[in-house]
Amino acid sequence: MKNIMNDSKTDITDMHSDCGASEPYALQVTDDSMESEFPKDCIVIIDPVASCKNEDFVFVEYDGVRWFRKFIENETGKYLIPLNDLYPEIKLDNSYDIIGVVVQKNVNRKITHY
């Protein structure tokens, strides 16, 4: 263990975690860009190792920003599409990273799998 803080009142230690980077995790939706399918404040479960397919709901890092959008690939390119028409679509170049694919949502304790 590596000691990362030590004073007379507190001793916090960096301990090894058995939670791997390839395990699913939960995030809370913080805006209305994906309404009505994903209302603000709903919980989504992200699978960081799932393969991204056309029309999947994904978390993507692009141009230094993380986006939650629908992934669309067609003959004109790859796009991140919001479900709320008030937000613009984003055309991707090859400099994006898929952070994970949404596999489940929880809205007021009603669970939907994708």
Stockholm file with secondary structure:
# STOCKHOLM 1.0

chainA/1-114         MKNIMNDSKTDITDMHSDCGASEPYALQVTDDSMESEFPKDCIVIIDPVASCKNEDFVFVEYDGVRWFRKFIENETGKYLIPLNDLYPEIKLDNSYDIIGVVVQKNVNRKITHY
#=GR chainA/1-114 SS CEEEEECSSCEEEECCCSCCTTSCEEEECCSSTTTTTSCTTCEEEEETTSCCCTTCEEEEEETTEEEEEEEEEETTEEEEECSSTTSCCEEECSCEEEEEEEEEEEETTEEEEC
#=GC SS_cons         CEEEEECSSCEEEECCCSCCTTSCEEEECCSSTTTTTSCTTCEEEEETTSCCCTTCEEEEEETTEEEEEEEEEETTEEEEECSSTTSCCEEECSCEEEEEEEEEEEETTEEEEC
//
